[in-house]
Structure formats: C-alpha cells, structure tokens
Amino acid sequence: MKPLLLLDVDGVLNPMARPTPDFRRYRCTIGTNVYTVHLNPRHGRRLLDLALATRSELVWATTWEQHANDWIAPRIGLPSLPVIPMSPDVPSEHGEMFKTRHVAEYTGGRPFVWFDDQVWAEDEEYLRVHQGLDDFLLIHVDPRHGLTSRHLGMAHEWLTLTGFSQGS
C-alpha cells in the first residue's frame, strides 16, 4: 500500500505570521467569502519530490476540501489531489481535533504522514488507542512559519527508515 502524505493548508502552506519574501499573496473568493493567503510556489515542487522519493500519494486534509484543488494547488504547482471530506460538526470524543476521525476513516490503515498545525498528543492517542492505527507520523507545523525543509526531512526520514517508501 502506498503511504499517504496528508496536507493541511492554513498554518502549513499558508503561514499565519508575516511571510518571508519567497511567499506570494493571493486573494481567493469562495462563495461570498474572500480570503487572503500567502503561498510559497516552491512548496509544490518540494512536496512532489517528497512524494516521488518516498513513493507516496499526496492528499488534502484540510477544511478547504475541494477548494484546495481550485485555489491552492495551481498556485504552488501541484496537480489536483484527492481530498479527505471534512465535517467540522463532528464532536471530539477524546480531545482529538475534529479532522482526526476523518483522517482515520480515510486512511483505512494505510501508513501516512500528516502535516498539520493542530495535531497534538490527543490526536496521536486517538489514532493509536481508539482507532488501532500504528503506521503514521504526525508532524506538527508551527502555524506562524508554515511548512519547512525540516518538516519535509522528517517525513522523508520516517518513510525511508520504516520501509514504507519501498512500495509494494
């Protein structure tokens, strides 16, 4: 089974603090809402390289859902990606973030790395103890700075050392 690389948008690809000069500013209109996002066009290439090197599949794990394919992917050079359906109305059972249950359901036991600014110990415990998942790495991204080479390196190392990147 191909491992998954799960991507959040806000706080990961769109940092919350003042971005560095390598980020570009965009205004995205979704329905009647207008959002300002700051995106680094090099993130797409880096993520594609990681997916290729580790034989992994990139997947959106964001409340942007399909809008990530419309507004984020083309601006950072990603193709359209699969999307994990999210419903913010799902209450927490054990202190986990609402997205965690959707991720557990979507992954179906496949190994995964999840880049998110809101994953914590409660999410790891929920996935391991309450969902019985073992083969995953949660990478907490500082929302002020977003995704860095260090985060990508952590994912590459974990997928390589665990053997998940060998493919089947």
C-alpha positions in Angstrom: 0.0 0.0 0.0 1.3 3.4 -1.0 1.8 5.7 2.1 -0.1 8.9 2.2 1.2 12.5 2.7 -1.7 14.5 4.2 -1.6 18.2 3.7 -3.4 21.0 5.7 -3.5 24.5 4.2 -3.9 27.2 6.8 -0.9 27.2 9.1 1.0 24.7 6.9 1.1 26.1 3.4 -0.4 29.4 4.4 1.5 30.6 7.4 -0.2 32.9 9.9 2.7 35.3 10.6 4.1 37.8 8.2 5.5 35.6 5.4 9.1 35.7 4.1 9.7 37.3 0.6 9.5 33.9 -1.1 5.7 33.8 -0.4 3.2 35.4 -2.7 -0.1 36.9 -1.7 -3.4 35.8 -3.2 -7.0 36.7 -2.7 -9.3 33.7 -3.0 -13.0 34.0 -3.4 -15.1 31.1 -2.2 -18.8 31.8 -2.4 -19.3 35.2 -0.8 -16.1 34.9 1.3 -12.8 36.4 0.3 -9.6 35.0 1.8 -6.1 36.3 1.7 -3.5 33.5 1.5 0.3 33.6 1.4 1.8 30.7 -0.6 5.3 29.7 -1.4 5.4 28.4 -5.1 8.3 26.2 -4.2 6.3 24.1 -1.8 4.6 22.3 -4.7 7.8 21.1 -6.2 9.2 20.1 -2.8 6.1 18.1 -1.9 6.0 16.4 -5.3 9.7 15.5 -4.9 9.0 14.0 -1.5 6.1 12.0 -2.8 8.2 10.7 -5.7 11.2 9.9 -3.5 9.0 8.0 -0.9 6.5 6.5 -3.4 3.7 8.3 -1.5 0.4 9.8 -2.5 -0.4 13.5 -1.7 -3.8 14.1 -0.3 -5.6 17.2 1.0 -6.5 17.0 4.7 -8.0 20.5 5.1 -11.2 22.3 5.7 -10.6 23.9 2.3 -11.6 20.5 0.9 -12.0 20.7 -2.9 -11.3 24.4 -2.8 -7.7 23.5 -2.1 -7.5 22.0 -5.7 -9.1 25.1 -7.1 -7.2 27.8 -5.2 -4.1 26.4 -3.6 -2.8 23.6 -5.9 -2.4 25.7 -9.1 -0.6 28.5 -7.2 2.1 26.2 -5.8 2.4 23.8 -8.8 0.5 20.8 -7.5 -1.9 18.8 -9.6 -5.4 18.1 -8.4 -5.2 15.9 -5.4 -7.6 13.5 -3.6 -9.5 15.3 -0.8 -10.5 13.9 2.6 -14.1 15.0 3.2 -14.3 17.1 6.4 -17.2 17.9 8.5 -16.5 20.4 11.4 -19.7 19.3 13.1 -18.2 16.0 14.3 -17.6 16.4 18.0 -14.4 15.3 19.7 -14.6 12.1 21.6 -11.3 12.0 23.4 -9.8 15.5 23.0 -8.7 14.9 19.4 -9.2 17.6 16.7 -12.3 17.1 14.6 -10.3 16.3 11.4 -8.6 13.3 13.1 -11.6 11.0 12.9 -12.0 11.8 9.2 -8.3 11.1 8.6 -8.5 7.7 10.4 -11.5 6.8 8.3 -9.9 7.9 5.0 -6.5 6.2 5.5 -8.1 2.8 6.2 -4.9 1.5 7.8 -2.5 2.8 5.2 0.7 4.3 6.5 0.6 8.1 6.5 2.4 11.3 7.4 0.2 14.2 8.3 1.4 17.8 8.1 -0.9 20.0 10.3 -0.6 22.9 12.7 -3.2 21.4 15.0 -2.1 17.8 15.6 -1.2 17.1 19.2 -0.7 14.2 21.6 -4.5 13.8 21.8 -4.7 13.1 18.1 -1.9 10.6 18.3 -3.5 8.8 21.2 -6.9 8.8 19.4 -5.4 7.3 16.3 -3.3 4.6 18.2 -5.6 3.7 21.0 -9.1 4.3 19.7 -8.6 3.6 16.0 -5.8 0.9 16.4 -3.5 2.6 13.9 0.2 2.3 14.3 1.9 3.3 11.0 1.7 7.1 10.9 3.7 10.2 11.8 2.1 13.4 12.9 4.2 16.4 12.0 3.1 19.5 13.9 3.9 22.6 11.9 4.3 25.9 13.6 1.4 28.0 12.1 3.5 31.2 12.3 6.1 29.9 9.9 4.4 27.1 7.9 6.0 24.1 6.2 9.8 24.0 6.2 12.6 21.8 4.9 12.9 20.3 8.4 9.3 19.0 8.2 9.8 17.5 4.8 13.1 15.9 6.0 11.3 14.4 9.0 8.7 12.8 6.7 11.3 11.5 4.3 13.4 10.0 7.1 10.4 8.3 8.7 9.0 6.9 5.4 12.5 5.7 4.4 13.5 4.2 7.8 10.2 2.4 8.3 10.4 0.9 4.8 7.0 2.3 3.7 8.7 4.1 0.9 9.8 0.8 -0.7 6.3 0.4 -2.3 4.6 -2.9 -2.9 
